[in-house]
Amino acid sequence: MEIYINGIKIDYQPVFPLTWGNFFQRLLENENYIPKDHGIVAVSVDGADSLNVMTEQSDRMVPENIKTITIATKNSLAITRDGFAKVSALLESIKREIIDAADLYRQGKPNEASTKIVKIMEAIKPIVNFINSVGMSFSLDFDALPYDSNTTLREKVGQFLETLDQLVAAQEKQDYVEIADYLEYRLVDDMNGWNTIVNLLLQEVEARHSKII
């Protein structure tokens, strides 16, 4: 079995039996293979994209007949930048979906609109999870970081989550005009607010990284 990390062949030969989780753990624990501040962003097994063996199949056994494993890594700052770029693009997509849902409510098509709302709510969850993970990875104190002169990031995130509860309450009342107005004038504005949080956090992470180097 040949193993390449960022285009360089390494001398590690796994001892079987071995799970994928243990395989990657041993690579990550050795700074001669993967620098301490790096994370794995891509995996190819015999030429096929296989990042899922790390993210979804970590408990499965590594097949002994594999010929080549190719791994790509990036440092934590680069990974965070990529993640924030994806979040920003997702927020723009969500804004379009919100406006479409508002239009459907006004057209008297609540079932179609509700289907879009479910997708919107599901799309927001990974954004919140990613922002929280960045906070933990870089030891950011959301209670100390300002959103504006009167509000901390923690308080602003809490406000955003409260507005989602208001959306659920409006749906329960089946007041479609109220829901449409809420979507167009409140939730779209919230998405802009999430984008502001993304930019503020990226600035904070980059500032901390520049001090380290």
N, C-alpha and C positions, 0 to 999 in steps of 0.2 A: 504494500500500500504506500503510495506517495502522497504527501501532504504539503500543500503550498499555502503560504500566508502572505498576502499582498505580493504575489508573484515570486516569492522566494521559497525554495524547497527546504523544509526543516527536517531534522534528524529524528523526530519523535516517531516511534513505532508502538502503537497501542498493544496492550496485552489483553487478549480475549479470555473469557467473555467480558463485554463492556457495554454499558448503556450509552446512548448519545449524550445524556446529561453529564455523565462522568467523563466522557471524551472531551467535551468542551470545557468542563471545569478544570481538567488537567492542563489544557492549553492556556486558559486564562490565568492560571496560578503561576505559570512560568513566564517571567518577563523577557526571557530570551526568545520566546515565541510571539507573545502578544504584549506590547507595552501596558503598564499598569493603568494608564488613563484611557485605554482604548476599549471599544466594544465591537462585537461582531455584527456586521451589517449585511453580509451576503455569504451564502454557502452553496457550493456546487459539488454534487456527487456524480462522478463519472460523466461530467458534462451537463448534468441536469440541475436547474435551480432547485435547491433543497433547503432553504432557510427553515422550513417547517420541521425539520428533524431536530432543530434546537428549540423552537418555540412551541411546537405542538406534540412532538414525538420523543421528548427527552427521556421517557421511561423505556423506550424500545431499545432492543439490542442492535449494536452496530454490526452489519453483515461483514463477515470476514473476507468475502470475495470482492470487495470494493477495490478498484484499481487506483483511483485518484480522488482526493478531496481538496477542493480549492476554497480558501476562505479569504474574505476581505474584511478589514477592520478600519475604523475611524476613531479619532479621539473624541472625548465626550463633548467638547465644544462643537465639533463638526456635526456630530449626531444631533445635538440639540438644535443647531441652526437648521438642519434638514427637517427636523420635526416641526419646528415653528413655521417653516415655509409651507409645509403640508397643512398645518392647522390654519394658516392664513387663507390658503386656497379653499379649504373646506368651509371656512366661515363665509367666504364670498358665495360659494355654492348654496349654502344654507339660506343666506339672505334671499337669493332668487327663489328658492323653494317656499320661503315664508310668504313672499309677495304673491306667488302663484296660489298658495293655499288661501290667502285673504281674498283673492279674486274669486275663487271657487265658492267660498262662503257667501259672497255677495251675489253670486249667480244662482244661489239656491241649490248648490251641489255639496251638501255637508258630508256625504259618505266619501266622495273623492278627496275633499279637503282633509277629512280626518285621517285618511290613509297617508297623506303627505305629512300631517302633524306627527304621526307615529314615527315616520322615517326621520323627521327633523329631531325629535327627542332622542332617538337612538344615535344620531350623528353627533349630538352635543356631548353624550357621555364620554367618548374617548378623548374629546378635547379637554374636559375637566380632569380626566385621569392623567393625561399627558402633562398638564400644567402642574398637577400635584406631584407627579413623578419627578419633574424638573426641580420642584421645590425641595424634595427629599434628596435628590442626587447632589445638589449644590448647597444644601443646608441653608436654604433661603427662609427668612422669617417673614411670612406674609403679613404678620401683625405690625412689623416695623417698616415695611416697604410702602410708600405712599402711592395711591392711585391718583389723587389730586390733593389739594391743600387741606381738604376736610375728611378724606376717606382713605383708609388703608386698603391694600389689595385684598386682605381677608374679608373686610367688610363689603367690598364691591362684589367679590365672588358670591358672598352670602346673599346680597341683594339680587343678583342675577338668578340664583337658584330659587329665591322666593317668587320671582315673577313667573317662573315655570309652574309653580303651584297655583298662581292666579289663573294661568291659562287652563289648567285642569278644572278649576272651579267654574270658569266661564263656559267650558264645554258641557259641564254637568247641567248648567242652566239652559243649555241649548239656545242661548241668545247669540245668533250667528252674526248680527251686526256688531255686537260687542266684541266677539271673537275676532272678526275681521279687522276692526279698529285696533285691537290689542296687538294683533300680529304685525300690522303694517307700521304702527306708530310706536310701539313699545319693544316688541321682540327684535325688529330690525335694528333699532337703536342699541339694544343689548348686544347684538352681534358686533356692532362697531366698538362697543365697550370691551368685548372679549379680545378684539384685535388690538386695542390699546394695551390691555394686560399682556398680550403676547410680546408687543414691542418693548414694554417696560421690563419684562423679565429677561428678554434677550439682551437688552442693554446692561442689566445687572450681571448676568452671567458673563458677558464679554468683559465687563469691567473687572470682575473678580479674576477671570482667566489672565488678563493682561498684568495684574499684580503678581500672579504666581510666576509668570515667565519673565 
